[in-house]
Amino acid sequence: MAPIFLIAELKRRNVFRVGVAYAIFGWLLVEVASVVLPTFEAPEWVMQVFTFLVILGFPLALIFAWVYVVKTSGTARSSSVERVS
């Protein structure tokens, strides 16, 4: 029963949507950076640090998606939003 509840709660809090959106946007940023950074003769470590920061941000985005719910009226903590059964 617990895994079903967890998946339903992840869907309700839009964690899956945030994860997919972040993965697509992060991939796009890394691809653009891989084209643009050599143009400016940036050292190789700049791309490595940039990629690391994008990867590091993924779990943070998922945590924020779990804790906060973004609605058209603004952002609210998930605990203050009523549950839909």
Protein Blocks (a to p, Z undefined) as FASTA:
>chain_A
ZZmmmmmmmmmnommmmmmmmmmmmmmmmmmmmmmmmmnopafklmmmmmmmmmmmmmmm
mmmmmmpccdfkbccdfklpccdZZ
